Every structure is written in structure tokens, then in C-alpha cells.
Amino acid sequence: MTNQLKTGIIGCGKVAHIHATALKAITGSSFRAVCGRDGKRTQEFASKYGVKAYTDVTKMVIDEKMDVVTICTPHPAHCEPAILAMKSGANVLIEKPLASSLEDCDAMINISKETGKQIGIISQRRFYAPCLRLKNAIVSGKIGKPVLGTVFMFGWRDEAYYKSDPWRGSWNGEGGGVLVNQAPHQLDLLQWFMGSEIEEVYGTWKNLNHPHIEVEDTALAIVKFKNGALGNIIVSNSQKPGIYGKVHIHGENGASVGVQTDGGAMFIAGMSTILEPPVNDLWTVPGEDQKLKDWVEEDSNFFNSINPVEYYHTLQIKDFIDSINDRRKPMITGEEGRVTVELFTAIYRSQRDGLPVGFPLQPEYGKSDFDGRI
């Protein structure tokens, strides 16, 4: 029988409501409390879900004997509460990305090792049926070795979106633009599907049509993997009203598999729903190309029968809770979350230096340019 773990949330913004719904629904979770900086706002959040309100992370974790907390603060503010929570005895599951800097990533991972507490990173698109189907096809050798991976993520963010929270659109508040906020899901899937460590990245970024923000709205990169494979990344928030996110993997035997993870319009946590179901949009595996139509229909029917925003977060949060009970690694670890931060950091540094960036990347200490962003 699964032990019921005491759970809580740090941060009470839009995405925290998705976490709260999941933590109340999961059998293995006893949702106890929420912690936020604004006492009034935190109390309103706590009252909505019937839990206690705190403004001090350490006090919440110790008083409630927390086993698991989820971190729902803005990206640059993930590190401090995560470290406090782990030092106080809780395992932490962090909203993507793991952090906005490698320095913060390494600080959290080091504390995780010191305390023996787990870190997990939210990347719920790995749980989509077409993504799992694609990964299984690669693992089982249906396309041979992956030799080329492509990411296309085109969407739109208007001025109202950036004004919806005071931290959006600034380097210090958000840590970056499309690379840090919208693209991490696709960047995570690319490295997961390709199954090889990255050797080198050459990238560039620009703000094409968002003069009211500091951060980039568009970025491109060429990726070299250590096994000889190549990758290409194009991500942008500059296309009205929002188009699609796709990850395609091409194999050495000439077969290709792909997934459209997002379609219709860009999803905004707490402000919109997912308009189009994720589907396999490319499948040329010999003998299986005729299955694509059935898979699309099957996956679409299921997706349209659930609340997808809540469903996939709940699956991943449950996996993390189960991993603590089962004394195993969660499906997506903090170390894997660092790879995504490493990838977008390489693009920023490549733009700054005008050169390819070799892996692995280490934090740059004592510099004021925030890894080439400023």
C-alpha cells in the first residue's frame, strides 16, 4: 500500500492552482499547506484549497513535516526556496525550467546530494501518448540511430500577456524569453529523444517584434551530439496568433517519427486551455505508416475526453510522489532539467561570443552579463 506523503506548494501564482488541484486529487498526497511572499494572497489561495498558509518556507516544511513540495515561483526564484525546503527535510518538484542559470541548477543539485532529497522537474509533455510512442519507437530501434532532430515552436505572446505578471518579459524577473519560458518542453523532448549527450551548440537570438519587453522573442540553434547526430532548433513568440510546436526525429535507416506537441494557439497556465490535442504528425517507419491515422484519432478522442492541463501535471506529480515511496528516481530528474538550462544557456553564450559553445557548460561566476543575456 502506498504511503500518503505530506505535500505543499511554494508560490501561489497561476500554475500553482494546477499543482493544488493535482495534490488534492492524488491518493498518495496529503496536501497540507502553501507558502508565498504575499501573506494576503497566500491566505486566499490556502482558503480556496482548505490548507494552511505560510510565508516562511522552512517553517512550513518543519511544522507540517512535509515530504514533498512543488516549486511554482518565477524561474529565477526557484533556487532559494528549493534549497530551504530540502535542508528542512522535503523533496522538491520544480516547475520548468529547473532554473534560469546553471549556477542555481548546480546549487540545488549539490544540496540534493548532500541531503539525500530528490529533485524532479516538470516536463509533462513526456507523458503524452504520442511522445511515449515516439520514444518507444526509437528505443526499440525502429528508425535505427537517431541522426537528425528538429524543433519548431512558433507562437505569439501579446503585450497583455507580459503585463499579466510583473516579472514577465524582464531578464531579472523571468530570466529570459522564449528559450526560458515557452521552449523548455521542446528542448527537453529533443535531448530525450536523441539519446545522446550534446557536444556543441551554435546559436543566436533576437527580439523581432516585442519592443515592450527586454528578453528575446526568437532563437535559432544548430546542435552537434557526441554520437555524431545533428539537431536544429527554431523557436519564436513572433507569429500571430500562435501556430504549433513540433519535434521530429530522423533515423539512420531513413525512417522518421514526429510529434506535434502544441497546436492552435499558445497555452498560458491559468489563462487558457490547450486547444489542439498532441498527435504524431510524422511516421514513416516501414510497415507502420498506415497506423498514423488511427493513432491520431485515438489520441485526439482521449485528449478531448479529459482536462489535459490538469491530467498530465497530475500524472507527473504522482510519478514524483511514487518515486519517493518506491525509493527510485523520478521519471525526470534534476540532472535532466539541467541539460535544458545548459542548452538555452549555450545559445545565449554563443550569441554573445559569436562562436560555437562546447559542452559540458559550467557556471560563469563573477560576471554581470547573466550568461550573455544582458
KEKE-3310 file (N, C-alpha, C; in steps of 0.2 Angstrom, whole numbers, plus 5000, padded with zeros to 4 digits):
npx = (5004:5003:5011:5004:5010:5015:5011:5015:5015:5025:5024:5011:5005:4998:5001:5002:4989:4986:4994:4989:4977:4980:4988:4978:4970:4978:4980:4991:4994:4994:4988:4994:4998:5003:5015:5019:5026:5017:5007:4992:4988:4993:4985:4972:4974:4976:4964:4955:4959:4958:4969:4984:4992:5007:5022:5035:5047:5055:5049:5036:5039:5045:5035:5024:5029:5033:5034:5035:5037:5031:5038:5033:5036:5042:5055:5069:5068:5068:5078:5082:5070:5069:5081:5080:5069:5074:5084:5077:5070:5062:5057:5059:5049:5050:5043:5045:5058:5072:5080:5085:5098:5114:5122:5112:5106:5116:5118:5106:5106:5118:5114:5104:5111:5118:5109:5101:5089:5076:5076:5065:5059:5046:5040:5029:5025:5032:5024:5014:5004:5008:5021:5027:5025:5033:5046:5047:5048:5060:5069:5067:5073:5067:5070:5083:5098:5095:5098:5096:5088:5074:5067:5053:5045:5033:5024:5013:5015:5006:5006:4998:4999:5012:5010:5003:5009:5020:5034:5036:5044:5056:5074:5079:5068:5061:5071:5074:5067:5058:5066:5068:5055:5044:5050:5057:5050:5050:5064:5068:5062:5069:5082:5079:5073:5084:5094:5108:5122:5125:5137:5141:5135:5129:5122:5109:5100:5086:5076:5062:5049:5044:5044:5041:5047:5061:5068:5072:5062:5064:5074:5087:5096:5110:5114:5126:5128:5136:5137:5138:5126:5115:5106:5093:5086:5072:5064:5050:5041:5034:5024:5008:4992:4997:5004:5011:5020:5033:5042:5053:5061:5074:5080:5094:5091:5083:5070:5057:5050:5038:5031:5018:5017:5010:4997:4986:4984:4995:4997:4993:4996:4984:4977:4972:4966:4972:4971:4972:4974:4989:4998:5005:5013:5021:5027:5036:5040:5044:5030:5022:5017:5003:4997:4996:4984:4975:4981:4981:4967:4963:4972:4967:4954:4955:4962:4953:4943:4947:4953:4966:4976:4976:4977:4989:4999:4995:4998:5013:5016:5011:5020:5032:5029:5026:5039:5046:5041:5044:5057:5065:5072:5064:5054:5058:5073:5082:5095:5092:5084:5094:5101:5092:5093:5107:5107:5099:5107:5119:5115:5113:5126:5133:5128:5132:5147:5149:5153:5153:5148:5156:5152:5153:5144:5149:5145:5146:5155:5155:5153:5143:5134:5124:5126:5127:5115:5112)
npy = (4994:5011:5024:5039:5054:5069:5085:5100:5117:5130:5146:5155:5158:5158:5145:5137:5134:5123:5114:5113:5107:5095:5089:5088:5078:5067:5051:5047:5058:5070:5085:5099:5113:5130:5141:5158:5174:5185:5188:5190:5186:5173:5168:5168:5159:5148:5146:5143:5130:5124:5123:5126:5142:5149:5160:5158:5147:5137:5136:5131:5118:5111:5113:5106:5094:5091:5080:5082:5096:5107:5118:5133:5146:5161:5159:5163:5163:5150:5143:5147:5144:5130:5125:5129:5121:5108:5107:5107:5096:5091:5084:5090:5096:5104:5117:5119:5130:5121:5131:5148:5149:5141:5141:5142:5130:5120:5123:5119:5105:5100:5102:5093:5081:5082:5082:5070:5072:5071:5079:5084:5088:5097:5092:5089:5085:5074:5064:5063:5053:5052:5056:5046:5035:5039:5039:5026:5019:5024:5018:5005:5003:5006:5016:5015:5022:5038:5052:5065:5078:5089:5105:5114:5128:5139:5153:5165:5180:5192:5210:5211:5198:5199:5209:5203:5197:5204:5200:5195:5196:5202:5202:5200:5196:5186:5179:5176:5174:5167:5156:5152:5152:5147:5137:5127:5114:5108:5108:5099:5087:5085:5082:5071:5062:5061:5054:5056:5064:5081:5089:5101:5118:5130:5146:5159:5174:5185:5200:5202:5208:5213:5226:5231:5223:5216:5204:5190:5186:5177:5163:5153:5138:5127:5111:5099:5082:5071:5058:5060:5064:5077:5092:5104:5119:5130:5143:5153:5168:5176:5175:5178:5170:5161:5145:5132:5118:5107:5092:5083:5067:5060:5045:5034:5024:5030:5031:5041:5049:5059:5072:5083:5093:5104:5115:5126:5138:5147:5140:5146:5145:5145:5154:5150:5136:5120:5120:5111:5093:5084:5075:5062:5068:5064:5049:5037:5024:5008:4998:5003:5015:5016:5016:5028:5037:5031:5031:5045:5048:5040:5046:5059:5058:5053:5064:5074:5070:5073:5084:5091:5100:5098:5084:5079:5086:5080:5067:5067:5073:5063:5053:5058:5058:5044:5040:5044:5036:5023:5023:5027:5035:5049:5051:5061:5069:5081:5082:5080:5091:5101:5099:5105:5119:5120:5119:5131:5141:5139:5144:5158:5161:5158:5168:5179:5178:5175:5162:5144:5134:5124:5108:5100:5113:5125:5135:5153:5162:5178:5187:5200:5199:5190:5177:5181:5186:5200)
npz = (5000:4996:5004:5011:5007:5015:5008:4999:4993:4985:4981:4974:4961:4945:4939:4950:4955:4946:4951:4964:4962:4957:4968:4978:4972:4970:4977:4985:4991:5004:5005:5012:5014:5009:5003:5002:4997:4998:5011:5012:4999:4999:5009:5004:4993:5000:5008:4998:4994:5006:5015:5025:5027:5024:5026:5026:5021:5027:5040:5036:5030:5041:5052:5046:5043:5030:5016:5002:4992:4979:4968:4962:4959:4950:4937:4940:4954:4959:4965:4979:4988:4985:4990:5004:5007:5005:5014:5025:5025:5015:4999:4982:4969:4954:4944:4926:4919:4927:4933:4930:4928:4927:4938:4948:4946:4949:4962:4968:4964:4971:4984:4985:4984:4995:5005:5002:4997:4984:4968:4956:4939:4931:4916:4908:4895:4891:4895:4887:4876:4861:4862:4871:4862:4852:4858:4862:4850:4845:4855:4853:4841:4829:4820:4818:4823:4830:4819:4816:4823:4825:4830:4831:4836:4836:4840:4849:4859:4867:4872:4883:4889:4894:4903:4912:4923:4935:4933:4921:4905:4908:4911:4924:4931:4924:4918:4905:4888:4875:4875:4889:4894:4885:4877:4884:4886:4873:4870:4880:4876:4864:4867:4875:4866:4856:4863:4866:4873:4872:4861:4855:4853:4842:4842:4840:4845:4845:4848:4839:4837:4849:4856:4869:4879:4887:4884:4873:4859:4849:4844:4837:4833:4830:4834:4839:4842:4853:4848:4835:4828:4823:4826:4825:4830:4831:4838:4842:4848:4839:4830:4825:4827:4835:4832:4831:4840:4836:4836:4828:4823:4815:4807:4805:4796:4787:4791:4799:4813:4822:4833:4835:4848:4852:4847:4838:4847:4858:4874:4890:4906:4918:4912:4899:4889:4882:4865:4854:4852:4856:4844:4834:4820:4810:4803:4797:4798:4792:4787:4797:4793:4790:4802:4807:4805:4813:4826:4828:4828:4840:4850:4850:4853:4866:4872:4871:4880:4892:4905:4900:4905:4918:4919:4914:4922:4934:4932:4931:4944:4952:4948:4954:4968:4969:4967:4978:4988:4982:4983:4972:4957:4950:4935:4928:4931:4942:4936:4923:4920:4921:4909:4899:4904:4902:4888:4883:4889:4882:4870:4872:4876:4865:4856:4862:4861:4848:4843:4842:4856:4867:4875:4891:4900:4912:4926:4925:4935:4944:4934:4926:4915:4915:4909:4896:4892:4895)
capx = (5000:5007:5011:5002:5015:5013:5013:5014:5017:5029:5022:5004:5003:4993:5002:5001:4982:4986:4998:4985:4971:4984:4989:4972:4967:4982:4979:4997:4996:4990:4990:4994:5000:5006:5019:5020:5028:5012:5003:4985:4987:4994:4979:4967:4975:4976:4957:4952:4960:4957:4976:4987:4996:5014:5026:5042:5047:5057:5043:5031:5041:5046:5029:5020:5033:5032:5038:5036:5034:5032:5040:5029:5039:5046:5061:5075:5066:5067:5084:5082:5065:5071:5087:5077:5064:5077:5088:5072:5068:5057:5059:5056:5047:5051:5041:5051:5064:5074:5082:5087:5105:5117:5124:5106:5105:5121:5117:5101:5108:5123:5111:5100:5116:5120:5103:5098:5082:5076:5074:5062:5057:5040:5040:5023:5024:5035:5019:5009:5004:5012:5028:5029:5025:5039:5052:5047:5050:5067:5072:5066:5077:5063:5072:5090:5101:5093:5104:5094:5082:5072:5062:5050:5040:5031:5018:5013:5013:5005:5008:4994:5002:5018:5008:4999:5013:5026:5040:5037:5047:5062:5079:5080:5061:5059:5077:5074:5061:5055:5070:5067:5048:5040:5053:5060:5047:5053:5071:5069:5060:5074:5088:5077:5073:5090:5098:5115:5124:5127:5144:5142:5129:5130:5115:5108:5093:5084:5069:5060:5043:5041:5048:5039:5050:5069:5070:5072:5056:5065:5080:5089:5102:5112:5116:5130:5128:5143:5137:5138:5120:5114:5100:5091:5081:5069:5058:5048:5034:5033:5019:5001:4990:5000:5004:5012:5026:5034:5048:5054:5067:5075:5084:5099:5088:5079:5063:5056:5045:5037:5025:5016:5015:5006:4994:4980:4987:4999:4994:4995:4994:4979:4973:4969:4967:4976:4966:4973:4977:4996:4997:5010:5011:5025:5028:5037:5043:5041:5025:5018:5014:4996:4994:4996:4978:4971:4984:4978:4960:4963:4974:4963:4947:4956:4963:4947:4939:4950:4955:4973:4980:4976:4978:4996:5003:4994:5002:5020:5017:5010:5026:5037:5027:5028:5046:5049:5038:5047:5064:5068:5072:5058:5054:5063:5077:5085:5100:5090:5082:5100:5103:5089:5096:5113:5106:5097:5112:5124:5113:5114:5133:5135:5126:5137:5154:5149:5156:5150:5149:5157:5149:5148:5145:5149:5143:5151:5155:5158:5151:5137:5130:5119:5127:5126:5108:5112)
capy = (5000:5017:5029:5045:5059:5076:5089:5108:5121:5136:5150:5154:5161:5154:5137:5134:5131:5117:5109:5112:5103:5088:5087:5086:5073:5061:5046:5047:5065:5074:5092:5102:5120:5133:5146:5163:5180:5190:5185:5191:5182:5166:5166:5167:5153:5142:5146:5140:5123:5121:5121:5132:5147:5151:5165:5155:5140:5132:5135:5127:5111:5108:5112:5102:5088:5090:5075:5084:5102:5109:5125:5137:5153:5163:5155:5165:5162:5143:5140:5148:5140:5123:5123:5129:5115:5101:5107:5106:5089:5089:5083:5096:5095:5111:5119:5121:5126:5120:5137:5152:5149:5135:5142:5140:5122:5116:5124:5114:5098:5099:5101:5087:5076:5082:5080:5064:5073:5071:5085:5082:5094:5097:5092:5084:5083:5067:5059:5062:5046:5052:5057:5040:5031:5041:5037:5018:5018:5025:5014:4998:5003:5006:5021:5015:5028:5045:5056:5072:5080:5096:5108:5120:5130:5145:5155:5173:5182:5199:5214:5209:5193:5201:5213:5199:5196:5209:5198:5193:5200:5205:5197:5198:5193:5180:5175:5175:5175:5161:5150:5150:5151:5143:5132:5121:5107:5105:5107:5093:5082:5084:5078:5064:5058:5059:5049:5057:5070:5086:5091:5108:5122:5137:5149:5166:5176:5192:5202:5204:5212:5214:5232:5232:5218:5216:5197:5188:5183:5172:5160:5148:5135:5121:5106:5093:5077:5067:5052:5062:5066:5084:5095:5111:5122:5137:5144:5160:5170:5182:5173:5178:5171:5155:5140:5125:5116:5101:5089:5077:5064:5056:5039:5032:5020:5034:5032:5047:5050:5066:5074:5090:5094:5110:5117:5130:5144:5146:5139:5150:5142:5149:5159:5147:5129:5118:5120:5105:5088:5082:5070:5060:5071:5061:5042:5033:5018:5003:4994:5006:5022:5016:5017:5035:5040:5028:5034:5052:5048:5038:5051:5065:5056:5053:5070:5078:5067:5074:5091:5090:5104:5095:5077:5077:5088:5075:5061:5068:5074:5057:5049:5060:5056:5037:5039:5044:5030:5017:5024:5027:5041:5051:5050:5067:5071:5087:5082:5081:5098:5105:5099:5110:5125:5121:5121:5138:5145:5139:5148:5164:5162:5158:5174:5184:5177:5174:5156:5138:5133:5116:5105:5102:5120:5127:5142:5158:5166:5184:5191:5204:5199:5185:5172:5183:5189:5207)
capz = (5000:4995:5010:5009:5009:5016:5002:4999:4987:4986:4976:4973:4955:4940:4938:4957:4955:4943:4956:4970:4960:4957:4975:4981:4968:4970:4983:4989:4993:5009:5003:5019:5015:5003:5006:4997:5000:5000:5016:5010:4993:5001:5013:4999:4990:5005:5009:4992:4994:5013:5018:5029:5023:5027:5022:5028:5018:5032:5045:5033:5029:5048:5055:5043:5042:5023:5012:4995:4990:4972:4967:4957:4959:4944:4936:4944:4961:4961:4969:4986:4991:4984:4995:5010:5008:5005:5020:5030:5025:5009:4992:4978:4961:4952:4938:4921:4919:4933:4935:4924:4927:4928:4945:4953:4945:4952:4969:4970:4964:4976:4991:4984:4985:5002:5010:5000:4995:4977:4964:4950:4935:4927:4909:4907:4888:4891:4897:4881:4872:4855:4864:4873:4856:4848:4862:4862:4843:4845:4859:4850:4835:4823:4815:4819:4827:4828:4816:4815:4827:4823:4835:4828:4841:4834:4844:4849:4865:4866:4877:4888:4892:4898:4909:4917:4929:4934:4932:4914:4900:4910:4912:4931:4933:4920:4916:4898:4884:4873:4877:4896:4896:4881:4873:4888:4884:4866:4871:4884:4872:4859:4870:4877:4860:4853:4867:4866:4876:4867:4861:4854:4851:4839:4842:4840:4847:4844:4849:4832:4836:4855:4859:4876:4883:4887:4883:4866:4857:4844:4844:4832:4835:4827:4839:4837:4848:4854:4844:4828:4826:4822:4828:4823:4834:4829:4842:4842:4850:4835:4825:4827:4834:4838:4827:4833:4842:4833:4837:4823:4824:4808:4809:4800:4791:4783:4794:4803:4818:4825:4837:4836:4855:4854:4841:4838:4850:4864:4881:4895:4913:4922:4907:4893:4889:4877:4860:4849:4855:4854:4839:4830:4814:4805:4805:4791:4800:4787:4790:4802:4791:4789:4808:4809:4806:4819:4832:4828:4831:4846:4854:4850:4857:4873:4874:4871:4885:4899:4906:4899:4909:4925:4919:4913:4928:4939:4931:4933:4951:4955:4947:4959:4974:4969:4967:4985:4991:4980:4983:4965:4953:4946:4928:4925:4937:4942:4932:4916:4920:4920:4902:4896:4905:4898:4881:4882:4891:4877:4864:4875:4876:4858:4853:4865:4859:4841:4842:4845:4863:4868:4881:4896:4902:4919:4928:4924:4941:4944:4928:4927:4909:4916:4904:4889:4890:4896)
cpx = (5004:5006:5008:5007:5012:5016:5012:5016:5020:5027:5015:5001:4999:4994:5001:4994:4982:4989:4993:4979:4974:4985:4983:4969:4971:4981:4985:4999:4991:4992:4989:4994:5003:5010:5020:5023:5023:5007:4995:4984:4988:4988:4973:4967:4974:4968:4954:4953:4960:4964:4978:4991:5002:5017:5033:5042:5050:5052:5038:5033:5042:5040:5025:5023:5032:5037:5040:5033:5036:5033:5037:5030:5041:5052:5067:5074:5065:5072:5083:5077:5067:5076:5084:5073:5068:5081:5083:5068:5063:5060:5056:5055:5046:5047:5046:5052:5067:5076:5083:5094:5108:5120:5118:5105:5110:5120:5112:5103:5113:5119:5106:5105:5118:5115:5100:5091:5082:5074:5071:5060:5051:5042:5035:5022:5027:5029:5013:5009:5008:5019:5031:5030:5032:5046:5052:5050:5057:5071:5072:5070:5073:5066:5080:5092:5098:5099:5102:5088:5080:5067:5060:5045:5038:5024:5018:5011:5012:5007:5004:4996:5008:5016:5004:5002:5019:5033:5041:5040:5054:5068:5080:5073:5060:5065:5079:5067:5059:5059:5069:5060:5044:5043:5056:5057:5050:5060:5072:5067:5065:5079:5086:5076:5079:5095:5105:5117:5126:5134:5145:5136:5131:5123:5115:5101:5092:5077:5066:5054:5040:5045:5047:5042:5057:5071:5069:5065:5057:5072:5081:5095:5104:5116:5120:5130:5134:5143:5137:5132:5119:5107:5099:5085:5079:5063:5057:5042:5032:5027:5012:4997:4994:4999:5005:5019:5027:5041:5049:5061:5068:5081:5089:5097:5084:5072:5063:5050:5044:5031:5024:5013:5010:5003:4988:4982:4991:4996:4997:4992:4990:4975:4970:4969:4971:4970:4966:4976:4984:4995:5004:5009:5016:5027:5029:5041:5040:5036:5021:5015:5006:4993:4993:4989:4974:4974:4981:4971:4960:4966:4970:4957:4949:4958:4957:4942:4941:4951:4963:4978:4981:4979:4986:5001:5001:4998:5010:5020:5016:5016:5031:5035:5028:5035:5049:5047:5042:5055:5068:5069:5066:5059:5059:5066:5079:5091:5098:5087:5088:5102:5099:5091:5103:5112:5104:5103:5118:5122:5114:5122:5136:5134:5131:5144:5154:5153:5152:5152:5150:5154:5154:5149:5145:5147:5148:5150:5158:5157:5144:5133:5125:5120:5126:5120:5108:5118)
cpy = (5006:5022:5035:5050:5066:5081:5096:5111:5128:5140:5149:5158:5156:5147:5134:5131:5124:5112:5108:5107:5095:5085:5085:5080:5066:5057:5047:5053:5068:5081:5096:5110:5123:5139:5151:5169:5185:5186:5185:5186:5175:5164:5164:5161:5147:5141:5142:5133:5120:5119:5127:5136:5149:5157:5163:5148:5135:5131:5130:5119:5108:5108:5107:5095:5086:5085:5078:5091:5103:5116:5128:5144:5155:5160:5157:5164:5155:5141:5141:5144:5133:5121:5123:5123:5109:5101:5106:5100:5087:5088:5088:5094:5102:5112:5121:5128:5125:5126:5141:5152:5143:5135:5140:5132:5118:5117:5119:5107:5096:5098:5095:5081:5076:5080:5073:5065:5074:5078:5082:5089:5093:5097:5087:5082:5076:5062:5058:5056:5046:5053:5050:5035:5032:5038:5029:5016:5018:5020:5007:4998:5003:5011:5020:5020:5034:5049:5063:5073:5088:5098:5114:5122:5138:5147:5163:5174:5190:5203:5213:5203:5195:5206:5209:5197:5201:5207:5196:5198:5203:5200:5195:5195:5187:5175:5174:5176:5168:5155:5148:5149:5146:5137:5126:5114:5104:5104:5100:5087:5080:5080:5072:5060:5056:5054:5050:5063:5075:5088:5098:5112:5129:5140:5156:5168:5183:5193:5205:5209:5213:5220:5233:5227:5218:5210:5196:5185:5177:5169:5154:5145:5129:5117:5100:5089:5073:5061:5053:5064:5074:5086:5102:5113:5129:5138:5152:5162:5176:5180:5173:5173:5165:5149:5133:5124:5109:5098:5083:5074:5059:5051:5038:5027:5023:5035:5038:5046:5057:5067:5081:5090:5099:5113:5122:5137:5142:5145:5143:5148:5147:5154:5156:5140:5127:5117:5113:5100:5087:5076:5068:5063:5068:5054:5038:5027:5012:4999:4997:5013:5022:5017:5024:5038:5037:5031:5041:5052:5046:5043:5057:5064:5056:5060:5075:5076:5069:5082:5090:5094:5101:5088:5076:5080:5083:5069:5062:5069:5068:5053:5051:5058:5048:5036:5039:5038:5024:5018:5023:5034:5043:5051:5055:5070:5078:5088:5083:5088:5102:5105:5104:5117:5126:5122:5128:5142:5145:5144:5156:5166:5163:5165:5180:5184:5176:5167:5150:5137:5126:5114:5101:5110:5120:5134:5147:5163:5173:5189:5194:5203:5193:5180:5174:5186:5196:5210)
cpz = (5000:5001:5007:5012:5010:5011:5003:4993:4989:4980:4975:4967:4951:4940:4945:4958:4952:4948:4962:4968:4960:4964:4979:4978:4969:4977:4988:4992:4998:5009:5010:5019:5009:5006:5000:5001:5002:5004:5014:5004:4994:5005:5009:4995:4994:5007:5004:4992:5001:5016:5022:5025:5027:5023:5023:5026:5024:5038:5042:5033:5036:5051:5053:5042:5035:5020:5005:4995:4982:4972:4961:4957:4952:4943:4940:4952:4963:4966:4977:4990:4991:4989:5002:5012:5009:5012:5026:5030:5020:5003:4988:4971:4959:4945:4933:4921:4926:4936:4929:4923:4929:4936:4950:4952:4949:4960:4972:4970:4969:4983:4991:4986:4992:5007:5008:4998:4987:4974:4958:4946:4931:4920:4907:4900:4887:4892:4892:4877:4866:4857:4866:4867:4852:4852:4862:4855:4842:4849:4856:4843:4829:4817:4815:4823:4825:4825:4815:4819:4826:4828:4831:4833:4839:4837:4844:4857:4865:4872:4883:4892:4896:4904:4914:4923:4929:4932:4925:4909:4902:4912:4919:4934:4930:4918:4909:4894:4882:4875:4884:4897:4892:4878:4877:4887:4878:4867:4875:4880:4867:4862:4873:4872:4857:4857:4867:4870:4870:4867:4860:4851:4848:4838:4841:4842:4845:4847:4843:4832:4843:4859:4867:4881:4882:4884:4875:4865:4851:4845:4839:4835:4831:4833:4836:4843:4848:4850:4836:4825:4826:4824:4826:4827:4831:4833:4842:4845:4846:4830:4828:4824:4838:4833:4830:4836:4840:4835:4833:4824:4818:4810:4803:4795:4786:4785:4798:4807:4821:4829:4836:4843:4856:4847:4843:4841:4856:4870:4886:4902:4916:4918:4901:4894:4883:4871:4856:4853:4852:4850:4836:4823:4808:4808:4798:4792:4795:4790:4795:4800:4791:4796:4811:4810:4812:4826:4833:4831:4838:4851:4855:4854:4864:4876:4875:4877:4892:4899:4906:4903:4915:4924:4919:4919:4933:4938:4933:4941:4955:4954:4952:4966:4975:4970:4974:4989:4989:4980:4977:4962:4950:4939:4925:4931:4936:4937:4924:4915:4918:4913:4898:4897:4902:4891:4879:4884:4885:4871:4866:4874:4869:4854:4856:4862:4851:4839:4844:4852:4864:4875:4885:4898:4909:4920:4927:4931:4941:4938:4929:4921:4909:4910:4897:4887:4890:4892)
residu = (MET:THR:ASN:GLN:LEU:LYS:THR:GLY:ILE:ILE:GLY:CYS:GLY:LYS:VAL:ALA:HIS:ILE:HIS:ALA:THR:ALA:LEU:LYS:ALA:ILE:THR:GLY:SER:SER:PHE:ARG:ALA:VAL:CYS:GLY:ARG:ASP:GLY:LYS:ARG:THR:GLN:GLU:PHE:ALA:SER:LYS:TYR:GLY:VAL:LYS:ALA:TYR:THR:ASP:VAL:THR:LYS:MET:VAL:ILE:ASP:GLU:LYS:MET:ASP:VAL:VAL:THR:ILE:CYS:THR:PRO:HIS:PRO:ALA:HIS:CYS:GLU:PRO:ALA:ILE:LEU:ALA:MET:LYS:SER:GLY:ALA:ASN:VAL:LEU:ILE:GLU:LYS:PRO:LEU:ALA:SER:SER:LEU:GLU:ASP:CYS:ASP:ALA:MET:ILE:ASN:ILE:SER:LYS:GLU:THR:GLY:LYS:GLN:ILE:GLY:ILE:ILE:SER:GLN:ARG:ARG:PHE:TYR:ALA:PRO:CYS:LEU:ARG:LEU:LYS:ASN:ALA:ILE:VAL:SER:GLY:LYS:ILE:GLY:LYS:PRO:VAL:LEU:GLY:THR:VAL:PHE:MET:PHE:GLY:TRP:ARG:ASP:GLU:ALA:TYR:TYR:LYS:SER:ASP:PRO:TRP:ARG:GLY:SER:TRP:ASN:GLY:GLU:GLY:GLY:GLY:VAL:LEU:VAL:ASN:GLN:ALA:PRO:HIS:GLN:LEU:ASP:LEU:LEU:GLN:TRP:PHE:MET:GLY:SER:GLU:ILE:GLU:GLU:VAL:TYR:GLY:THR:TRP:LYS:ASN:LEU:ASN:HIS:PRO:HIS:ILE:GLU:VAL:GLU:ASP:THR:ALA:LEU:ALA:ILE:VAL:LYS:PHE:LYS:ASN:GLY:ALA:LEU:GLY:ASN:ILE:ILE:VAL:SER:ASN:SER:GLN:LYS:PRO:GLY:ILE:TYR:GLY:LYS:VAL:HIS:ILE:HIS:GLY:GLU:ASN:GLY:ALA:SER:VAL:GLY:VAL:GLN:THR:ASP:GLY:GLY:ALA:MET:PHE:ILE:ALA:GLY:MET:SER:THR:ILE:LEU:GLU:PRO:PRO:VAL:ASN:ASP:LEU:TRP:THR:VAL:PRO:GLY:GLU:ASP:GLN:LYS:LEU:LYS:ASP:TRP:VAL:GLU:GLU:ASP:SER:ASN:PHE:PHE:ASN:SER:ILE:ASN:PRO:VAL:GLU:TYR:TYR:HIS:THR:LEU:GLN:ILE:LYS:ASP:PHE:ILE:ASP:SER:ILE:ASN:ASP:ARG:ARG:LYS:PRO:MET:ILE:THR:GLY:GLU:GLU:GLY:ARG:VAL:THR:VAL:GLU:LEU:PHE:THR:ALA:ILE:TYR:ARG:SER:GLN:ARG:ASP:GLY:LEU:PRO:VAL:GLY:PHE:PRO:LEU:GLN:PRO:GLU:TYR:GLY:LYS:SER:ASP:PHE:ASP:GLY:ARG:ILE)
# end
